[in-house]
Amino acid sequence: MLSSTARMRLGAGAPLPLCQRALRGSPSVEIQVNAGAAGLAREVGRLIVGLWPPCDAGAPSSTSRRDMPRWIPWLLGGLVVWGSASAAPSLVLVVRHAERAAEPAGDPTLTPEGAERAALLAQIGSDAGIDAIVTSHWRRTQETAAPLARARGLTPQVVAIRKGELPAHVAEVAAAVQRLSGRVLVVGHSNTVAEIVKALSGRAVPAPCENQFGWAYVVQPVVDAGGSAAVMRLQYGAPNPVCGEH
């Protein structure tokens, strides 16, 4: 059985030692996925929507990237539908905006590296079946979400950040998400994503450092028998640097 916080790295061909029973016993699972190569985007998308083999019925307790598609019949028995039916979203993917330029200082656009990360997020979000998008009013969050919005034919819902009212913004984002259904992407900032995850799940998670843009937090907001939601943390795209490095 996995501990309350389990870590692993998934590379090309690496084993995926997880199954549904382990996940159900670990409502907070941290999975670090180095998916810099576009070829892994589909696997990461499947990872997000709960493509794990069951632990019983003769299925193995681990699988490789090569073998993952054969477990598609068990998709609806995975993490995404774990819990009772609800009008609330079935899954929320919370990310920080991608890498931003230094100028203009007030409302910068994405750098080429940021645009590349946004494109990968679009692949992952498309494979994950994202149904709705929520961003802030800042350009960098909207540009991060734009490739996925185009790919899925979605119009992002914009929740503005008013000066000095960050807690109110977090509450408004959480309320907006709870009014949605299906799978939702939220694009926020280094000082909002962890608070948004906590508002949706009741779980404290590490906030990204100022120089980190690759963390993605996956929230299963359906409350389980223990009174808490499931949370995972993924790393996608170019690896996050150590906090404080430039």
SVG drawing of the C-alpha trace seen along z (x, -y; Angstrom):
<svg xmlns="http://www.w3.org/2000/svg" viewBox="-25 -47 46 61">
<polyline fill="none" stroke="black" stroke-width="0.4" points="0.0,0.0 1.3,-3.4 1.9,-5.9 -0.1,-9.1 2.4,-10.9 4.1,-8.7 6.6,-9.9 7.9,-8.4 9.2,-9.5 7.8,-8.3 10.2,-8.3 9.9,-6.6 9.4,-2.9 9.5,-3.3 7.2,-1.0 4.1,-2.6 3.7,-0.8 0.3,-2.0 -3.1,-0.4 -6.6,-1.4 -6.5,0.1 -3.3,-1.7 -4.7,-5.0 -7.9,-4.5 -5.8,-3.9 -3.8,-7.1 -6.0,-10.1 -3.0,-12.4 -0.5,-11.0 2.3,-13.0 3.5,-11.8 6.3,-13.6 6.1,-13.1 8.9,-14.3 7.0,-14.6 9.2,-17.0 8.9,-14.9 5.7,-15.4 5.5,-11.7 4.7,-11.3 1.9,-13.8 -0.8,-11.2 0.4,-9.0 0.4,-11.9 -3.1,-12.8 -4.2,-9.2 -2.4,-9.3 -4.5,-12.4 -7.8,-10.7 -7.0,-7.7 -5.7,-5.1 -4.5,-2.6 -5.0,1.2 -7.1,2.7 -5.3,4.7 -7.6,7.7 -9.3,9.7 -5.9,11.1 -4.5,7.8 -0.9,7.0 -0.1,4.3 2.1,2.4 2.2,1.6 4.6,0.0 4.0,-2.9 4.0,-0.5 1.2,1.6 -1.0,-1.3 -3.5,-1.4 -4.6,2.2 -6.1,1.0 -8.6,-1.4 -11.6,0.8 -10.9,0.1 -10.8,-3.7 -14.2,-4.3 -13.3,-2.3 -10.3,-4.5 -9.7,-7.5 -11.8,-9.9 -15.1,-8.3 -14.0,-7.4 -16.8,-8.6 -20.5,-9.2 -22.1,-11.0 -22.3,-14.7 -23.0,-17.8 -19.6,-19.2 -16.6,-18.7 -15.2,-15.2 -11.6,-16.4 -9.8,-19.8 -6.4,-20.4 -4.7,-23.4 -1.6,-24.8 0.5,-28.0 0.8,-30.0 3.8,-29.0 7.1,-30.9 6.5,-34.7 8.6,-37.4 10.2,-40.2 8.4,-42.9 6.0,-44.5 6.4,-44.4 2.7,-45.0 1.2,-42.2 3.8,-40.2 3.2,-37.6 4.7,-34.1 8.3,-33.4 9.0,-30.9 9.6,-28.3 6.2,-29.3 4.5,-28.9 6.0,-25.4 4.8,-24.5 1.3,-25.8 1.3,-23.6 2.1,-20.6 -0.6,-21.5 -3.0,-21.6 -2.1,-18.0 -2.4,-16.8 -5.7,-18.6 -7.1,-17.3 -6.3,-13.8 -7.7,-14.4 -10.9,-15.6 -11.0,-19.0 -14.5,-20.5 -14.0,-24.0 -11.3,-26.5 -10.9,-29.1 -8.1,-31.8 -7.3,-35.1 -7.5,-38.3 -3.7,-38.5 -2.5,-37.8 0.0,-35.1 -2.8,-32.8 -4.9,-33.3 -2.1,-32.6 -1.3,-29.4 -4.8,-28.2 -5.3,-29.5 -3.9,-26.4 -6.2,-24.0 -9.2,-26.4 -8.7,-26.4 -8.2,-22.6 -11.3,-21.9 -13.5,-24.8 -13.8,-26.3 -14.3,-29.9 -12.3,-30.3 -14.1,-31.9 -12.1,-34.8 -12.0,-35.6 -10.2,-38.9 -7.8,-39.5 -8.5,-42.7 -5.6,-44.5 -5.3,-43.5 -8.1,-40.9 -6.2,-37.6 -8.2,-35.5 -11.4,-36.8 -10.1,-35.8 -9.3,-32.3 -12.8,-31.9 -14.3,-33.2 -12.3,-30.8 -13.3,-27.9 -16.9,-28.9 -16.7,-29.2 -15.2,-25.7 -17.8,-24.2 -20.5,-25.5 -19.0,-23.6 -19.2,-19.9 -16.9,-17.5 -13.1,-18.1 -11.9,-21.6 -8.5,-23.4 -7.6,-26.3 -4.7,-28.5 -3.4,-30.6 -0.3,-32.1 2.5,-31.1 0.6,-32.8 -2.8,-31.3 -2.5,-27.7 -1.8,-26.1 -4.6,-28.2 -7.0,-27.2 -6.2,-23.5 -6.7,-23.9 -10.1,-25.6 -11.2,-22.8 -9.8,-19.8 -9.1,-20.9 -5.6,-19.7 -2.4,-21.8 0.0,-21.4 3.4,-22.9 3.2,-26.2 5.4,-26.5 8.5,-28.6 8.8,-31.8 11.1,-30.1 8.9,-27.0 6.3,-26.7 5.9,-22.9 3.8,-21.8 0.3,-20.6 -2.1,-19.7 -4.9,-17.2 -7.8,-17.4 -10.6,-14.9 -13.1,-17.0 -15.6,-14.3 -15.3,-13.8 -14.4,-10.2 -15.4,-8.3 -12.6,-9.9 -14.0,-13.4 -11.3,-14.6 -10.6,-14.8 -7.8,-13.2 -4.9,-15.3 -2.0,-14.5 0.9,-16.7 2.5,-16.2 5.5,-17.8 5.1,-18.3 7.2,-19.9 10.7,-21.2 11.8,-20.1 11.3,-22.6 14.6,-24.1 15.5,-24.0 13.8,-26.9 15.9,-30.0 18.0,-28.9 18.1,-31.0"/>
</svg>
